[in-house]
Amino acid sequence: MIQDFQCADTHALFLRRRVPRFANIEAVALRKLAQLNAATTLDFLRVPPGNRLEALQGDRKGQHSIRINEQWRLCFVWCDGRAHRVEITDYH
């Protein structure tokens, strides 16, 4: 379940508001946000394999991500069965 958002635009998209910078990824991003919101365990996000769930390193250590596409990721901190500080980010 999503507890809170790091990014106002990600929260707006989750609420089904139009966010121009996410226009090209809107449908997939909404599906990934729904998966994250439904997750009760981190392992839930391993399926489908295309999510490519991974623990991040470097300045994002402590966060996990699932892929929206090759450019965009849905990043979050998983704690106590909930997703915190959720944001869609251009990872490159």
N, C-alpha and C positions, 0 to 999 in steps of 0.2 A: 504494500500500500504506500502511496506517496504521502509523505508527511508535510513537506515544505519544498519550496522552489528557491534556487539560487538566482534565477533569471526571470524577470517580469514577462519577457516575451514567451518563454516556455510555459509559464503559468497561463498566460492569455491563450495560447494555442490549446492547452489542456482544457480550457473552458470553452473551446471551439470558436474563439474569436480569430479573425483574420490577422495574420502577422506577415507583412510583405516579405521580410527577409527569409521566411520559411516557405514561401509559396511553392517552390519546386519540390519540396520534400513533405508537404503538409499531410498527405494521405498516409505515407509510411510512418512519419513521426507520430501521428495520432494513434496508429496501431501499436507502435512501440511504447508510447505513454500508457495506453490501455493495458498492455502486458505488464508493465512495471507496476501500475496501480493494482493489478490483480495478484501480483506475486506475494506469496506468504513466506517463501524462502528464496535465498539467492540462487539455489539450484534450479528453481522454477524457470529462471531466465536462460538456462542453457539450451532450451528448446524454443524455437527451432535453432539448429546449429548456425544459421545465418546471423543470429544475434551476435555471435562471437563475443560472448561475455568474457571480460578480462579485468583483472586487477591492474590499476594504472601505477606508474612509477614516477620518479622525479618529483616535480612540483605538484603533481596530482596524486601522490602516494596517499593511500587511505580511501581513494575513490575507486569505483568500478565503472565500466562502460559497456553499453551494447551499441552495435553499429546500426545507423539508419541507412547509410550508404558508405562509399569509400571516403567521402569528405566529412560527413557529419556523424557525430556520436551523441548519444544520450548518456551523460555522466551523472553520477550520484554517489552518495555515501550510504552504505547499507548498515543499519544499526537497529538492534532489537526488532527485527522482522519488518522494518520499514525503510523506505527510500527517503533520504534527506538531501537537501541542497541540490535538487534536480535541475539540470540545465542541458539544453541542446547547444553543442559547441562545434565550431569548425575546427577540427582537430589538427589541421595542417597549416 
